[in-house]
């Protein structure tokens, strides 16, 4: 079963810890200055399943 290609959107927000502008993909962010990372469930779409990772050596 092939996975349909998705179009990812680059999004921006302010870091909730230090206020620095951060950019992410589909609402998932990580601040390079203070280390803040938003929770994975706050993203705009579902994450791919482990089985969708073709590089994973089972």
OpenMM code with the backbone's topology and positions (N, CA, C; nanometers):
from openmm import Vec3, app, unit

residues = "UNK UNK UNK UNK UNK UNK UNK UNK UNK UNK UNK UNK UNK UNK UNK UNK UNK UNK UNK UNK UNK UNK UNK UNK UNK UNK UNK UNK UNK UNK UNK UNK UNK UNK UNK UNK UNK UNK UNK UNK UNK UNK UNK UNK UNK UNK UNK UNK UNK UNK UNK UNK UNK UNK UNK UNK UNK UNK".split()
positions = [
    Vec3(0.0837, -0.1176, 0.0000),
    Vec3(0.0000, 0.0000, 0.0000),
    Vec3(0.0885, 0.1243, 0.0000),
    Vec3(0.0740, 0.2072, -0.0987),
    Vec3(0.1551, 0.3277, -0.1109),
    Vec3(0.0934, 0.4413, -0.0295),
    Vec3(0.1783, 0.5213, 0.0301),
    Vec3(0.1335, 0.6370, 0.1059),
    Vec3(0.1276, 0.7554, 0.0113),
    Vec3(0.0152, 0.8246, 0.0101),
    Vec3(-0.0009, 0.9404, -0.0776),
    Vec3(0.0917, 1.0522, -0.0313),
    Vec3(0.1574, 1.1209, -0.1257),
    Vec3(0.2449, 1.2316, -0.0867),
    Vec3(0.1629, 1.3433, -0.0226),
    Vec3(0.2206, 1.4078, 0.0744),
    Vec3(0.1526, 1.5186, 0.1415),
    Vec3(0.2271, 1.6475, 0.1156),
    Vec3(0.1573, 1.7557, 0.1252),
    Vec3(0.2193, 1.8862, 0.1084),
    Vec3(0.2307, 1.9493, 0.2462),
    Vec3(0.3522, 1.9698, 0.2908),
    Vec3(0.3764, 2.0275, 0.4230),
    Vec3(0.3809, 2.1788, 0.4127),
    Vec3(0.3313, 2.2454, 0.5167),
    Vec3(0.3279, 2.3904, 0.5209),
    Vec3(0.4258, 2.4402, 0.6269),
    Vec3(0.5089, 2.5376, 0.5905),
    Vec3(0.5985, 2.6003, 0.6872),
    Vec3(0.5164, 2.7023, 0.7650),
    Vec3(0.5171, 2.6900, 0.8974),
    Vec3(0.4394, 2.7782, 0.9839),
    Vec3(0.5318, 2.8497, 1.0813),
    Vec3(0.4831, 2.9560, 1.1449),
    Vec3(0.5637, 3.0326, 1.2410),
    Vec3(0.4810, 3.0640, 1.3636),
    Vec3(0.5508, 3.0812, 1.4747),
    Vec3(0.4905, 3.1227, 1.6009),
    Vec3(0.5999, 3.1824, 1.6881),
    Vec3(0.5620, 3.2332, 1.8026),
    Vec3(0.6596, 3.2799, 1.9006),
    Vec3(0.6794, 3.1704, 2.0043),
    Vec3(0.8036, 3.1497, 2.0441),
    Vec3(0.8359, 3.0509, 2.1462),
    Vec3(0.7608, 3.0854, 2.2743),
    Vec3(0.6977, 2.9870, 2.3346),
    Vec3(0.6202, 3.0093, 2.4567),
    Vec3(0.7084, 3.0300, 2.5790),
    Vec3(0.8358, 2.9954, 2.5685),
    Vec3(0.9260, 3.0122, 2.6829),
    Vec3(1.0051, 3.1427, 2.6749),
    Vec3(1.0678, 3.1717, 2.5586),
    Vec3(1.1560, 3.2890, 2.5521),
    Vec3(1.1086, 3.3978, 2.4549),
    Vec3(1.0045, 3.3691, 2.3753),
    Vec3(0.9494, 3.4704, 2.2867),
    Vec3(1.0143, 3.4815, 2.1496),
    Vec3(1.1182, 3.4044, 2.1224),
    Vec3(1.1855, 3.4072, 1.9932),
    Vec3(1.0924, 3.3567, 1.8840),
    Vec3(1.0970, 3.4179, 1.7667),
    Vec3(1.0181, 3.3686, 1.6537),
    Vec3(1.0756, 3.2349, 1.6082),
    Vec3(0.9911, 3.1334, 1.5996),
    Vec3(1.0341, 3.0020, 1.5537),
    Vec3(0.9481, 2.9596, 1.4356),
    Vec3(1.0072, 2.8806, 1.3487),
    Vec3(0.9373, 2.8271, 1.2322),
    Vec3(0.9336, 2.6757, 1.2432),
    Vec3(0.8289, 2.6181, 1.1901),
    Vec3(0.8147, 2.4729, 1.1958),
    Vec3(0.7391, 2.4221, 1.0751),
    Vec3(0.7082, 2.2963, 1.0779),
    Vec3(0.6333, 2.2339, 0.9693),
    Vec3(0.5000, 2.1873, 1.0247),
    Vec3(0.3935, 2.2352, 0.9637),
    Vec3(0.2570, 2.1968, 1.0017),
    Vec3(0.2283, 2.2143, 1.1498),
    Vec3(0.2752, 2.3239, 1.2085),
    Vec3(0.2421, 2.3562, 1.3467),
    Vec3(0.3227, 2.2839, 1.4524),
    Vec3(0.4322, 2.2214, 1.4128),
    Vec3(0.5199, 2.1550, 1.5107),
    Vec3(0.6482, 2.2372, 1.5193),
    Vec3(0.6836, 2.2782, 1.6416),
    Vec3(0.7924, 2.3726, 1.6607),
    Vec3(0.8942, 2.3244, 1.7622),
    Vec3(1.0163, 2.3741, 1.7474),
    Vec3(1.1234, 2.3548, 1.8450),
    Vec3(1.2097, 2.4810, 1.8422),
    Vec3(1.2343, 2.5384, 1.9591),
    Vec3(1.3147, 2.6600, 1.9696),
    Vec3(1.4615, 2.6220, 1.9832),
    Vec3(1.5437, 2.6750, 1.8957),
    Vec3(1.6865, 2.6476, 1.8992),
    Vec3(1.7601, 2.7240, 2.0073),
    Vec3(1.6976, 2.8264, 2.0659),
    Vec3(1.7653, 2.9049, 2.1694),
    Vec3(1.7448, 2.8480, 2.3092),
    Vec3(1.6209, 2.8151, 2.3437),
    Vec3(1.5950, 2.7720, 2.4814),
    Vec3(1.5558, 2.6248, 2.4930),
    Vec3(1.5289, 2.5590, 2.3799),
    Vec3(1.4974, 2.4169, 2.3830),
    Vec3(1.3498, 2.3824, 2.3954),
    Vec3(1.2622, 2.4827, 2.3981),
    Vec3(1.1190, 2.4567, 2.4065),
    Vec3(1.0720, 2.3804, 2.2826),
    Vec3(0.9844, 2.2838, 2.3030),
    Vec3(0.9235, 2.2076, 2.1936),
    Vec3(0.7750, 2.1961, 2.2250),
    Vec3(0.6893, 2.2265, 2.1259),
    Vec3(0.5471, 2.2101, 2.1536),
    Vec3(0.5085, 2.0622, 2.1435),
    Vec3(0.3990, 2.0267, 2.2070),
    Vec3(0.3529, 1.8881, 2.2108),
    Vec3(0.3155, 1.8429, 2.0696),
    Vec3(0.3463, 1.7190, 2.0361),
    Vec3(0.3215, 1.6667, 1.9012),
    Vec3(0.1750, 1.6769, 1.8619),
    Vec3(0.0836, 1.6706, 1.9563),
    Vec3(-0.0595, 1.6736, 1.9241),
    Vec3(-0.1077, 1.8122, 1.8824),
    Vec3(-0.0254, 1.9150, 1.8998),
    Vec3(-0.0636, 2.0507, 1.8608),
    Vec3(-0.0419, 2.0771, 1.7121),
    Vec3(0.0152, 1.9835, 1.6398),
    Vec3(0.0386, 2.0013, 1.4965),
    Vec3(-0.0910, 2.0035, 1.4180),
    Vec3(-0.0812, 2.0446, 1.2930),
    Vec3(-0.1996, 2.0601, 1.2084),
    Vec3(-0.2454, 1.9317, 1.1418),
    Vec3(-0.1683, 1.8266, 1.1471),
    Vec3(-0.2052, 1.7014, 1.0820),
    Vec3(-0.1587, 1.5829, 1.1646),
    Vec3(-0.1945, 1.4655, 1.1196),
    Vec3(-0.1530, 1.3460, 1.1904),
    Vec3(-0.0108, 1.3094, 1.1506),
    Vec3(0.0616, 1.2521, 1.2434),
    Vec3(0.1974, 1.2059, 1.2146),
    Vec3(0.1907, 1.0724, 1.1419),
    Vec3(0.2890, 1.0436, 1.0575),
    Vec3(0.2897, 0.9143, 0.9893),
    Vec3(0.3102, 0.8001, 1.0878),
    Vec3(0.2594, 0.6848, 1.0515),
    Vec3(0.2758, 0.5662, 1.1355),
    Vec3(0.4177, 0.5136, 1.1233),
    Vec3(0.4611, 0.4390, 1.2235),
    Vec3(0.5951, 0.3811, 1.2222),
    Vec3(0.6142, 0.2935, 1.0980),
    Vec3(0.5095, 0.2240, 1.0575),
    Vec3(0.5184, 0.1350, 0.9419),
    Vec3(0.5351, 0.2107, 0.8096),
    Vec3(0.5090, 0.3419, 0.8095),
    Vec3(0.5260, 0.4237, 0.6886),
    Vec3(0.6717, 0.4624, 0.6641),
    Vec3(0.7575, 0.4428, 0.7624),
    Vec3(0.8984, 0.4789, 0.7506),
    Vec3(0.9718, 0.3683, 0.6756),
    Vec3(1.0022, 0.3947, 0.5497),
    Vec3(1.0652, 0.2953, 0.4634),
    Vec3(1.2114, 0.2697, 0.5004),
    Vec3(1.2748, 0.3633, 0.5745),
    Vec3(1.4157, 0.3470, 0.6095),
    Vec3(1.4343, 0.2680, 0.7400),
    Vec3(1.3255, 0.2396, 0.8093),
    Vec3(1.3341, 0.1677, 0.9360),
    Vec3(1.3642, 0.0200, 0.9086),
    Vec3(1.4723, -0.0296, 0.9670),
    Vec3(1.5130, -0.1691, 0.9463),
    Vec3(1.4434, -0.2580, 1.0485),
    Vec3(1.3479, -0.3312, 1.0028),
    Vec3(1.2715, -0.4178, 1.0926),
    Vec3(1.3528, -0.5390, 1.1184),
] * unit.nanometer
topology = app.Topology()
chain = topology.addChain("A")
for resn in residues:
    res = topology.addResidue(resn, chain)
    for name in ("N", "CA", "C"):
        topology.addAtom(name, app.Element.getBySymbol(name[0]), res)
